Structures are given as C-alpha cells and as structure tokens.
Amino acid sequence: MTASPSSINRPAVLGVSLWVGLLIGISRWVGLQSYHWFPVQASTAAPLVDGLFSFETAIGTFVFLAVASVMGWVILRHRAEKYDASDAEPIEGNTKLEIIWTAIPFVLVMAIAVYAMKVNTRLGVLGPMEHIHLADAREQQGGYPGDRLAAETIEVVARQWSWEFRYPDAGVSSTELHLPVDQPLTFRLVSEDVLHGFYIPAFRLKQDVIPGRAINFNLTPTRIGRYRLRDSQFSGTWFAANQADVVVDSQDDYQAWLKQAAALPLQAGISDAVVEYQQRLQQTPTPGWATVKPAPPPQVNVPGSNALPHDA
C-alpha cells in the first residue's frame, strides 16, 4: 500500500498568504512615503536616486516586518508553560527550510544589485572619472587646470574655507554658483589644500574633491530655484560653514547674469568661516587648541549672498 500524501493545511496557507500580502502593501506604502523624506528634486539624477532608495526602503520594511512577524508568532504560539522546565524537542536540520531562508535573501540582494546597476548606468554621471594630476594638467594645458576648459564647463575650487566658481568662457568668477536649467554641465573639481566634498542635496549627487587632482563631474539641473552646496567631508574645524548658494536660472537669466557679472570689478567673496573665526577670536583671544586659520576670501566678480532663503 502506498502512503497517502500529507494533507495541506488550507486555512494556514490562506492566512500566511493574506499576511504576506498585507506586509507587501505596507512595505510599498512605506517605500512611497520615503520620497517625502528628501529635499526637492532638482536634477536628472534625483528621480533615479530617490527611486532606488524607495525600492530599498520597501524591501527593508518587508524584511523587518516579516522577521518581526515570525518572532511574534513563535513567542505567542510556541511559548512554554509557566512552570515548564523541560528541555525543548531536539530539532535536526531542515534542508527545505535552509534552502528557503538562503534563497529569499539572495533574491532580494540580487534585485537590489540589479536595480542599483541600472540606476548607475542611467546616471552616467561619473563616466571615466578622469583623475588628472595637477602637474600633468599644467604641462598638457600649458597652465592651471581650467585655463583651457571646454564649453559649458565650470571650474570649482575648494579650499579652507570657501568655494570659488570660475566660468572660463565668460571670464567670470563667483562664490555663488549659477547654473542654466536643463543644460548638461561639466564641473572641473580642484582642491587647493585638503579633501573636500562637493555635495548638493537637491541634486542627489556628491563627489570628493581630492587635493592634487582635477576631477570631471557631470550633472543636469532641472528645476529653477536656489539650493545649497555643502562640504560633505570633515576637512577641518569650520568645514560645516563651508557652504555656498546654488542658483538655477532660466537660459536667458543665466546669460544675463554672466554678462552682468563680467562687467563687475573683483571683490572679496563670501566666506562664513572667516567671519566665524574672527568672531571666536574676539571672544576667546587665546584658544586652547590649534586651529587652521581660514584662507582669505577669494577675489571674485560676484560674491553673492548667504542670507537668501533656499529650497534645500
């Protein structure tokens, strides 16, 4: 006689299916809510980065709730009696269970990896990420990197503690970054002293600025407004004050700004770190620790303003 196949517990299967469906719905809702945790989207990269983060948040939520559900079920359903001091039943290895709890994380991790690779491919922002030694660049270009930059390229100079933006074609320099909307741009990032981080939260893109190298960095702003550039690297005492406004203009306003800026004389740019340093020096003439004295503000055509409200 052949053994009858074990019967399927249909109520249990239905209950687990409904609970998994509920967890998927909750996870998807949390993933959609994650879009509201970020600043406004102001570049072509922002929707891609936010989509990847939302996907990872949804998966993380599902894994957390699933694990918590199993733990709660085991605690409530299979807890020992109050005065039960006996040993638990010996459990041998379960091959099917081991395959399941190995396969599920593998599938989830691979899904995240595939999505992330697609996003990075679509971004195409890093490209070859040419790291050019400054000495080699001087020799190849006959001067400081940025003297002979291609069209639609902006040179970014980071230092302790200010940002300087140079527009070689227009002969303009500024401590406030102006960009034309919906136009691909290339930044040539240079540091004059230590490691800095070029980070604009509204653009969702960040690039380390490495001393002794010139790094190309591409992005396309998509939303007119005023945003904030922050130094994302801990590069000294006043690194948090090393910020600058980023203004995305229409094409006409951008060209008008360049023309107006080119006619202005050079003047001291904005450096919040210098102001803070001078204030602290007046309050505490002899500080108890050595600090890096901020470099003088760069001489620029447009100092800009750090008092205007910004979107992010």
Residue, then its C-alpha position, 0 to 999 in steps of 0.5 A: m500500500t502506498a502512503s497517502p500524501s500529507s494533507i495541506n493545511r488550507p486555512a494556514v496557507l490562506g492566512v500566511s498568504l493574506w499576511v504576506g500580502l498585507l506586509i507587501g502593501i505596507s512595505r510599498w506604502v512605506g517605500l512611497q512615503s520615503y520620497h517625502w523624506f528628501p529635499v526637492q528634486a532638482s536634477t536628472a539624477a534625483p528621480l533615479v536616486d530617490g527611486l532606488f532608495s524607495f525600492e530599498t526602503a520597501i524591501g527593508t520594511f518587508v524584511f523587518l516586518a516579516v522577521a518581526s512577524v515570525m518572532g511574534w508568532v513563535i513567542l505567542r504560539h510556541r511559548a512554554e508553560k509557566y512552570d515548564a522546565s523541560d528541555a525543548e524537542p531536539i530539532e535536526g536540520n531542515t534542508k527545505l527550510e535552509i534552502i528557503w531562508t538562503a534563497i529569499p535573501f539572495v533574491l532580494v540582494m540580487a534585485i537590489a544589485v540589479y536595480a542599483m546597476k541600472v540606476n548607475t548606468r542611467l546616471g552616467v554621471l561619473g563616466p571615466m572619472e578622469h583623475i588628472h594630476l595637477a602637474d600633468a594638467r599644467e604641462q598638457q594645458g600649458g597652465y592651471p587646470g581650467d585655463r583651457l576648459a571646454a564649453e559649458t564647463i565650470e571650474v570649482v575650487a575648494r579650499q579652507w574655507s570657501w568655494e570659488f566658481r570660475y566660468p572660463d568662457a565668460g571670464v567670470s568668477s563667483t562664490e555663488l554658483h549659477l547654473p542654466v536649467d536643463q543644460p548638461l554641465t561639466f564641473r572641473l573639481v580642484s582642491e587647493d589644500v585638503l579633501h573636500g566634498f562637493y555635495i548638493p542635496a537637491f541634486r542627489l549627487k556628491q563627489d570628493v574633491i581630492p587635493g592634487r587632482a582635477i576631477n570631471f563631474n557631470l550633472t543636469p539641473t532641472r528645476i529653477g530655484r536656489y539650493r545649497l552646496r555643502d562640504s560633505q567631508f570633515s576637512g577641518t574645524w569650520f568645514a560645516a560653514n563651508q557652504a555656498d548658494v546654488v542658483v538655477d536660472s532660466q537660459d536667458d537669466y543665466q546669460a544675463w547674469l554672466k554678462q552682468a557679472a563680467a562687467l563687475p570689478l573683483q571683490a572679496g567673496i563670501s566666506d562664513a568661516v572667516v567671519e566665524y573665526q574672527q568672531r571666536l577670536q574676539q571672544t576667546p583671544t587665546p584658544g586652547w587648541a590649534t586651529v587652521k586659520p581660514a584662507p582669505p576670501p577669494q577675489v571674485n566678480v560676484p560674491g553673492s549672498n548667504a542670507l537668501p532663503h533656499d529650497a534645500 
